[in-house]
């Protein structure tokens, strides 16, 4: 079953909505099992497909591989479409502004300073983390047009670069700073520790390990040490 909407996850080739009255439930085409993708009453925009992927991976591994292939094909197609759209917008801007050819040629090979490029990449990652945005945000044509409008020299990192290089590097740097902080500042200070367990809208459970302390300036600080998937029951 081909997906008409390029934004629809490829996993939906193997599921269908159980019924109109319960849109938060999906029915597996292979075994007819009903899978939750959110709580009853949750807005459709907040539904997630993590549980659908998990079911395919554990119960139908061959279909899971097919779904991964479909997702990759969708990603490639989406990236190509966004690149074409960005190119069309760029050509439109050039035609509407009618710049001098010599100016276009003179600026085409100018690259941003490497330190400035790295600084903007960090700012981009911090913004995406704060807003909890997916890596594919950088593939959106309007986002690319907006960024290029702010700074034409900035090279927007791809989804793969964000996921496999920049974000892991940022994680390791923050992890190192946190370990250094714990081994120095908190080594002789008093602090308390707490654990928090909660579920996302798609019913995935997580365990957070947190420390709390007060600085010498009497500022209250909270540091999250880890956030881990929690697969055991945590009902009251």
Secondary structure by P-SEA (a helix, b strand, c coil): ccccccccccccccccccccccccbbbbccccbbbbccccccccccccaaaaaaaaacccaaaaaaaaaaaaaaaaaaaaaaaaaaaaaaaaaaaaacccaaaaaaaccccccaaaaaaaaaaaaaaaaaacccccccccaaaaaaaaaacccbbbbccccccccaaaaaaaaaaaaaaaaaacccccccbbbbbbbbccccbbbbbbbbbbbccccbbbbbbbcbbbbbcccccc
